[in-house]
Amino acid sequence: MARDTVETHFIEAVATLKSGPPRDPALPVREGTSLTGERCRALFRRQLDSRLLDIAARWLREQDEGFYTIGSAGHEGNAAVAAALRPTDPALLHYRSGAFYLTRSEQQGRLPEQGLRDVLMGLAAAADEPIAGGRHKVFGHPDLAVIPQTSTIASHLPRAVGVAFAVERAKALGAPSKWGAGDAVVVCSFGDASVNHASALSGLNTASYATFQGQALPILFVCEDNGLGISVRTPKGWVAAAARRPGIEYFAADGCDLADAYDAAVRAAEHVRARRSPAFLHLSTVRLMGHAGSDVEVAYRTQRDIRADLERDPLLRTAALLVEAGLETPDELLKRYESAREHVLRIALEVTRAPRLGTAKEIMEPIAPRRPDLIARISPTAATAAAREKAFAGALPEQEKPLTLSLAINRTLADALTVYPEMMVFGEDVGRKGGVYGVTRGLQKRFGAGQVFDTLLDEQAILGLALGSGVSGLLPVPEIQYLAYLHNALDQIRGEGATLSFFSRGAYLNPMVVRVAGYAYQKGFGGHFHNDNSVAALRDIPGLVIASPARPDDAAAMLRTCLAAARTCGSVSVFLEPIALYHTRDLFEEGDGGWLAPYVPPSRWAETHVPIGRARSYGDGRDLTIVTFGNGVRMSLRAAVRLTQEGYGCRVLDLRWLAPLPVEDLLRAAELTGKVLIADETRHSGGVSEGVMAELADAGFDGPMARVTSADSFIPLGAAAEHVLLSEAEIEQAARKLLG
């Protein structure tokens, strides 16, 4: 294949290098550095391989056999960062980390060709590629402690902070660590433009916030600063200014100078490992060969700038180190270059013949692994009788009077915290206060601040802690205070949480149960930000489990199911708790206690287990099925009773799960009556009812269908909310119309 400007410049420049007096390879490659000649030579080879992978990526694209050309050229100095760390230190890398990945692969005793083949198979979307299996080109490997990241800029920083948090919290809880030694260091790399992203700011701020309060947080942030965000320049000095935060030690080096980068990386890694506190390593780099294969740099850069970057080429400068130390000659280096180039391109040609993903089933297989049989076996797990007696101070919940929804969730969390020492409940106000609505009241006092604790006010940070803890082997149960606030950090669930299994073929999982206070109808307090009925963005996420319990007994059983799914299958669940039903006691009339339920003892957990995707039916009417969920269950039951008094036979189906929808139960209930009314408290557009009607239509149900929903509106304060929210009267009116 033809050589581009970067290749040509490297070859011509190496030929002009002047050899110096030979040095002992066991000694520093030059005065004042700790990088030995021997290590410099080894790292040069990985830098060279990384450069050649970028060349191969463009060749594969030209042949229509490769599908990714964002390369690492100019960033090969990150090989020094890998060399400064242990191969067991968890790494969350951005997309210019080729040299780091190849170095880490070799550190683990793998042949250089194995690392090359990993990356080339990713470029060619080969189904046997070891991490994503052809689903995307990512740097990751289960045997290298490299957690794959996608191109969602900076979204991995909150998770990386969570991994660092989990390293220390696992020790405190006595839980096994996935990352080996208790002094592991987490490394997280990103570009200079990413420093400005809200996710990056969240990660950096969380690290600073935690350290400010004395929390150990062993994370090394590595910013590889090439001065460009695609075509937008980063102002000189900005990264250095933005990086300086309380509690985060700042280190800087020339990332194009391997010795300088190595020395700084060693100092930064030692600081983090010894002090268990964050560091920010700022590597000044260049970007060669453009942002990606389709990028035309001359459209926004001058020839002078491009030539200046060529002169700083890290591969060329490492070659100069070796030649000046008398460890290599220009001829030897050029022969190695040509030999390695031929070798990499030959492997690239081989991987084009590798099988690719061929069916939708094959592609989707790792999205959301489900083991309902295993979940059913794990869900009844409870602590010993003695442990429960101690945890509940002798007042076992099954001996209490019937509970509200809020109390049922509280007691279920307590039971789970008793049996799972690796479980953590956290979020804003969940600790000392016990939550805005008292749902977690008393848990911190009972189980300690190691398992139940308050966080800073940042939904991205909360979910990042959960993601990092989950992938590290803990069982996080974060709380988002209101459904409207979840949208501040939705990409932590969409782009990080839900995709990890997909992009790692299940090798990495981030089990968690996200508790969210949601929906509307709360009295005396509200407005849009505390009454939100939008779940469309959640239902659009492949593999995400969305639980929506309405009654106390369902909430307890479904929460146990979600926790079991997290522990057995690595499931990511969102547990939507209807605020207006938290403390509701009555159903039909004041004092009837119809919305209370006794707490089921562990001996009956197996028989009361609620599988994911199973609905609950009320009544045996044959005239109309009312399909609903959340607050709609109570309203629909009340409406159904009034209709029954008029001689109509109605049944109410509580979906309970909004994803996956309980399709079998839905069809069965629909066919029993032949008429379906969907009472949906979410919005008319993008609401749950759209999905329900689509499932019925797809299955061939041809009976009359109708739906009543809330309006396509945000929710105002006070009584005005009644004008835009679904009401009992609307349910009754629509039911009568269907009944004819």
N, C-alpha and C positions, 0 to 999 in steps of 0.2 A: 504494500500500500504506500501511497505517497506520503512524504514527510511534511509536517506543517512547520510553521515558523519556530515554535517552541523546540521541537526536536532538532531542527537544523542549527539553531543558536546553541543548544547544549553541546552538540557534537563538535561544532567549530570552536567553541570556547574551551572545551576540555583539551582539544588538541594543542592549545597554546599554553597550557599550564606548565609551570616550571617545578621540577622535582627538587625537594629539599633533602637535607641529610637524613638518613634512615633513623627512625626511632624504634625503641622496643615496643611492640604492640600491647604489652601489658602495662605500659606507662601512659600518662595522659597524652592525648593526640596533639596537644599544644600546651604551652605554659598557662597556668591559671585555671585549668578546667579539671573536673573529675571524670570526664569522658575519656576512657582509654581508647587507644588505637584499635584494639580488637573489637570493642563494642561499636565504635564508630564505623568500622568496616561492615559489621553485621547489620547495623541500622541502615547504612547506605543501600544495602541490597534490598531491604524492605521498602525503602524510599523509591528505589528504582522500579521495583515490581509495581508499586502503587502508580507511578507515572505511566508505566506501560499498560496498566489496566485502563487508564483513561484513554490512551490511544486505541486500545482494543475496543473500548465502548463505542468510539466514533466509527471504527471500521465495521463493527456489528450493525450499527444504525444504517450505514451506507448500504449494507447488504440486506437490509430489512429483516435482520435476524436479532437485533438488539433493541431494547425499548427504554433505555435510560442513559443519559449522557451528562448528568451533573457529576463532575469529577472532583478530584482532590489535588489537582496540579497547583502547586504553589503553597499547599498546606502540608507537605510531607514532613515538616518539622514535628507534627504530632506523633511521629514514631518515638520521639524522645519522651513524650508524656507516658506512653505505654511502657517504655523501658524503666521509667522512674517508679512504676507501680508494680504491685504483685499481680500475677495473672488471675488471682481469685477476687480481686477488688472489682465490685460491680461497676460496669461502665454503661453510660447512656450517651450515645455518640450522635453528632449531627452528620449530615450527608457528605462531608469532605474529610472523612476519617479513614481513608483507605490505608495509609501507612500505619496508623494506630492498630487497625484490625489485623493487618498482616503480621505486625510485630507481636501482638497479643497471641495470635494463633501459633507462632513459633515458640513463644514463651511456654506454651502448654505442651511442648514436645511434638507438635505436629510438623510434618514436612512442609517446606515453603509452598510446594505445589498445591497442598490441600487448601491453604488460604486463598491462593489465586483462583482455584477452581470454584470455591464458595462464591466469590464475587462474580466471576464470569457467568456462573449458572444463574445468578440473580439478574445479571444484565440481559441474559437470553430468556428469562422467564421459564427456566427449566423446572419441571415438576419435582425433581429430586434435589433441588437446591435445599441445603440443610436447615434453613430457618423459616423462610416464608413459603417455600415450595412453589415458586413461580408467581406468587400473588403480588409481589412488589419487590423492588430492589432495596433491601435494607441491610445495614450492618448489624448482625446479631448471630449468636450461637449459644445453645444451652450449655456447652462444655467450656465456654470461654468467659462466662459471666458478663456477656455483652447482651444487654436488653435491647431489642430492636426498637427503633424510632422511625416515624414516617416524616413526611415533609411539612407537617403542620408546625410552622416555625415557633420554636421556643416552648411548645406545649409540654415538653418533657422536663422542664426545670422544676415545676412543682412536684412531679413524681420523684425526681432525683432527690429532692429535699426529703420526701417521704421515705425513700430507701435509706438515706442517712439517719433519719429519725428512727427507723425500724432497727437498724444495726444496734443502736444503744438501747432502745426500748425492749428488744428481745432479751437482752442481758438482764434488764431490770425485772422482767416478768418470768425469767427462768425458762423462756421458750427457746427451742433450737433455732439457730441462725442459718439461713440459706447461704450465707456468704462466708462460711468458714470461720476463721479466727475472729475473736471479738474486737480486734483492732482494725477491722477492714476500713478502707477508705472508698468512698463513692466518687467517681469522676463523671462530670457532665460537661460536654463540649457544645459550643454553639458559635455562630458568627457575630460580627460586630453589629450588623443591622438588627439581629435578634435581641440585642440588649434593650431595645426600645419597646419590645412587645410586652403587652400586659402580662402574659404568662411568665416572661422572664422577670419582670419587675416583681411579680408575686413570689416567685421562687427565691430571688435574692432578698426580698424584704422578709420573707418567712425565716430564712436562715439568720438574718441579722436580728430579727425580733427574738428568736429562740435563744441565740447566743447572748443577747443583751440580758436575758433573764437567767443565764447560767445553765441552759440546756446544752448538753453535748450534741454536736452535729458535725460528724466527720465527712464533709463534702468538699471536693475540689472543683470549683467552677473554672472551666478553661475557655476563654474567649479567643478565637482565632480571627484576628482583626486584619482583613485584607483591604479595608477602607471602602468597600462597596457592598450595597445591598441590591443585587442585580445591576441596575444602572444608576442607583442613587448613592451619592457619596456620603460617607460618614464623616462629619467634621473632625479634623485633627484634634486630638486631645479629649474628645468626648467620651470614649470608652474608659479612659483612665479616670476621668472625673466621675462618671456614672458608677464605676466599680467601687469607689471608696465609700464604704458603709460601716457603721459601727459593728464591731465584732468580726468583720471579714478582713483577713490579712491580705494585702495586695502585693503581688509579685509580677514583675514584667521582664520580658526578654525578647530578643530578636528571634522570631520563629523561623526565619530563613537560615539562621546560624545554628546548626545542630548542637554544637557544644554549649552555646549560651542557653539554648532552649532546654537542654538536658540538665544543666546545673540549676536553672531556675525551677524546673519541674521537680527535681530531687528535693530542693529546699521547701517547695510548697507542699509536696506530698509528706515530707517528714514533719512539717508543721501540723498538718491536719491529723496525721496518725498519732503523733505524740500528744498534742493538746486537745484532740477531739473537737476541734473548732474549724469553721470554714476558712477557705482561702480562695482568692481569685487570681488565676494565672492568666496574664494578658500577653498573648503571643502576637507580635507584629508579623504579618505574613503578606503574601501577594496572591493574586488570583491569576493563574495562567490558563489559556485556552478558553476564556470566556466563562460566563455563568454556566452554560450548558452548550450542547452541540449546536443548538439552533440560535444561539446568541451571537449577534453581529456587534462586536465591541466598538468598532470604528464609528458606529452611529452615535456613541455618547462618550468616547474616550479619544484622547489625542494619541498620535503615534509616539510622541515623546513619553507619555505616561506608560504606554504599553512596553516601550523599549526599556524604561527604567525598571519595570517589574521583571523583565527578562534578565537584567543584570543581577537581580536579587534572587534568582531562581534557587530555591533551597537544595535541589539536587545538584546543581552546579557547584554551590558553595560547599556541600559535603564532599564532593569530588576534589575540590581544591584543598580541603583539610587533609584528605588522605595523601594527595600528591605532595603537598608541602611537608608532610610528616615522613615522606619517603616510604610510605606503606603501599603505595600503588604508583604505577606510571600511567601517563595519559593513554598509551597504547593498550595497556592492560584493561583500563576502565572502558575504553571504547570497544574492545573485543567483548568484554562482559556485557556491555550495553546491547550489542548486536545479537549476542547469543541469547540473552534474556528476552529480547524483543521477539526473536524467532520462536522461542519457547512459549511465551504468553500468547502470541497470535495462533500458534498451533493448538493450544488448549482452547482458545476462543472458537476456532473452527470445529473442534470436537464437540463443544457444548451446543453448537447449533443443531446437532443431530440428536440431542437429548429429548426425550418426550416432554410435552407441555400439557398443561391442564386441559382436559378434553370435555368435561361435562359440568353442568351447573351444580350437580350434587357433589362432585369432587371439589369444586371451588369452595363451596359453602360448608364443607364438612367441619372445619375447625371453628366456625363462627360461634356456636353455642352448644358445646357438647352437653348432652343431657343423659343422666343415669337415673331415671325415676325409681328403679328398683333399689339402687344404692341410697338415694335420697330418702326413700321410705324407711330403710333400715336405720339410717343415721338420725333422722328427724326425731325419733322417740328418745334419743340419748339424754339422760339426766344424770346429775351428780348422785352420789350415794345419799341414803337417807340422812346419815349423820351430817354430811356436808350441807345438805339443804336445810336441816334444822338449824345449823350454825349460821348459814347465810341469811335466813329469814328470822333469826333470833327466836326460833320456836313457833312463830306465827306463820305457818305454811299457808300459801295463798289459796289452796284448795279448801282450807278450813274457814276462809273468810266468807262474808256474805257475797252475793253476786256482784260482779265488778262492772265498772264502766269501761269503755274502750281505752281510755287513758291508763287506767289501773291495770288492765289486762296486758297492755304493751309493757308497762313498767315491770310487772311480775315476770313476764316472759324474758325480758332482758336480764333480770336478776338471775333467773334459772340458768340462762345461757352463760352468763359471766361466771357462775359457780362451776359449771362443767368445763368451760373452755378458758384456760388461763391465758391463752394467746389472744383472746378477744378484747377489743377496745371500743368503748362508746365515747364519742367526742364531737365537739362542735361548739359554736358560740352559745354560752349560757347553760350548757347541759350539765356542768359540774356542780358547783356550789349551789347555784340557784335551782337546778333541777329542770331547766327548760322553761321557756316562756309559758307553757301550759302545764307545767308540773309533771310531764311524762317521765322524766328521768330523776325525779325527786328521790333523794335518799341513796341513790346508787353510788355516788362518789364516797359518801361516808361509809358505806358498807363494803365497797370493794377497793377503795383507795384511788389516789390520783394517777396511779400507773395504768389502770384500766378504764377509768372514767375521768375525763378532763376537759377543760375549756380550751378553746383555740382563739387565735386572733380573728378579727372580723374580715374574712376574705374567703369567699366560697371556692375560688381556685386553690387556695392554700389548703382548705379543709379536704377537698377531694384529692389534691396532690398527696397529702399525708396518707390518705386511704389507699390510693393507688400504689404508692411506694411500700406501704406496710403489707398490702396484700401480696404483691409480687415477691416480698421477702419472707413470706410464710406466716404472717400474722392474720388475724381475722378482724378487719376493721368494720365498724358500724358507725359511719359519720352521720351527723344530722345537718340538714340544710333547713334553716329556720322557717322559711316560707317558700312555697313553690315558685313564686315570682323571682326569688333570689337565685334559684337554680340556674336560670338562664344566663346569669353572670359567668357561669363556669361550665356551660354545657359541653364544650369541647373536651373537657377533662373526662367526661363520660363517653362522648361520641368518638373523638379522635384518639384518645389514650386508652380508656377503660375497655370499650367494646371491641377495639381493633387488635388488642395485644394478642389474643388467642389466634385471630385470623392471620396475623403477620408473623406468628411463630409456630404455627401448626400445633398449638396447644403446649409447646415447650415452656412458655411463660404464661402465667395466669395472674389476674389481679382480683381474687375473690373479695367481694364486699357487698354489704347491704346498706344502701343509702336511704336513711329515714328522712322523709320530707313531709312537713305539715302543709296540707294543701286544700284546694277547693274553696268554696265560698260559704255563705249562709251564717257566719258567726255574728252574733248579736252584739251591738254596742261598740263594735270595733271593726274597722275594715278599710275599704278603699282598695284600689287595684293591687297594691303591693302586699296586702295582707289577705286579700281574697283573689286568688287567681285560679281560673278554670281551664288553663291551656296545657294540654299534654301532648299536642301534636308533634312537637319536636322530639319528645321522648319515644313516641310510638314509631318514629321513622328510623330508629337506630337498630340495625340488625343484631339479633341475639340478646338484646336487653330484656330482662324480666321486669315487668311492671305489675306489682301487687297493689290491689286497691281494696283493702278490707273495710267493711262497713260496721260489722258487729264485733263485740268483744271476743267471743269465742273463735270467730274466724281470724281475727287479728293475731291471737296467740298462736293458733295452728299454722297460719300462713307465715308468720315471722320465723317459727321453727323450721318451716320448709325452706325459706330463703337462706337461713343460716346453714342448713344442711347442704343446700345446693352450692353455696359458696365453698364449703369445706370439701365437698366431694368432687365437684365439677369446675370449680373456679368461677362460678356464675357471678355476673354483675347484676344486682337487683336494685330497683328503686321501689321503696315501700311507701306508698302514698297514704297518708293518714288524714282522714277528713276532720279538720279542725272543729267544725260545728257539731260533730258527734263525739268528741273527746269525753265530754262530761254529761252527755245525754243519758237520761235514765228511763224515760217513759216512751211508749210507742203510740197507743191510741188515745189515752186520756191521762190526765195528771195523776201520778201516784200508782200507775199500774206496773211500773218497773219492767216494762216490756222490752226495753233496750239494754237491760243488764244481763249478764250471763255468769254462771259459776266458773271458776278456774278449774280446768280439767287436771286431775292428778297425773303424774307420770305413768302410772299403770295403765292409763287409757289413751296415752298419746298416740300409740300405734293405730288404734281403731278410729281415732278422730283426725288422723293425718289428712292434710289437704294437699294433693299433688298440684304441681304447677300446671295451670291450664284446665282446672276443673271448676265448674260453676256450682252454685247452690240454688236449689229450687224451693219455693214456698207455695203451698196450696196444690190442689189437684183439679182446678177448673178446666173445662174443655172448650170454653168459648174464646178466650184471649190469653195470649202470653205477653206479659210486660217484661221486656228485657232492660236491665238497668244496672247500676253500680253506685258505690259511694253514698252520698246523700240521697240519691235517687231511690235507693232501696227502701228507706224509711217512708219517703213520700209515696212511693208506688204501693207499698203494703197498706198504707192508710187509704189510698184511693181504691185499691182492690177490695177492701172490706166494704166500703160504701157501695161499690158496684155489685158486690155479692148480695148485699141487703136488697138490691133492686132486682135480684134474680139472675144476674150474670155470673157465670163461672170463670173466674180469672186465676191465673197462676203468675207468680213473679219469679223471674230468673235473675239472680245476682251473679253477674259475670265473675266477680272477684279478681280476675286477672285480665288486665288490659293488653298485655303482651306476654306470652302468646295468648290470643283469644281462645276461649273454651269452645271451639267450633263444634265438636261432637255433641256436647251438652246443649249448645244453642240450637242445633238442627233438631235434636230430639224434642226439645221443648216447643219449638216452632211447629213441628209436625203433629204434636199432640192436640193442638188447638186449631191449626190452620190459619191463624191470624196473629200478627206480631206488631206490637207497639214498642218502640225503643224510647225510653225516657232517659235522656242524656243531658247531664248538667254541664257538659263542656259546650264549646261553641258550635254554632250551626255549620260553619266552614272549618274543616280540619278536625272536627270532633270525633269522638269514639263511634258515634252512630254511623258515620260513613263507612267505617271498617266493618261494622256488624252487618249493615245492609249488603255490602259487597260480598261478604262470606255467604250470606243466605242466597244471594243471586247466583254466585258461582256454584253453589251446591245444587242449584235447580229448584229451590223453594219457590213455588208459584202462587202462594197464598197472598192475601192482602197484607201490605206492610205500610207502616207510617212511623214517623218519628217526631218527637217534640224535644227541643233543645233550648239552651240559653242563646241569647242573641250574639251576633258578631260584634261584641262591644267589650271594652274594658269595664271593670266593675266600679261604680261610684260609691260614695259614702252613704251610710244611713239607709233610710227607707227607699231611696231612689234605686238601690240595687234590685229591689223586687221587680222593677220594670224590665230588667234585662236577664234575670235568672229564671231558669225553669221553675215552675210552681206546681203544686198539687192540683190546682184547678185546671191547669193546662193538660196535665196527664189525664184527668177525668174526662175533660172535654174531648180530647183526641181518642180516648178509649170508646166513649159512647159513639163517636162518629164511625169508628171501625166496626163496632158491634151492630151498627145499622139501626 
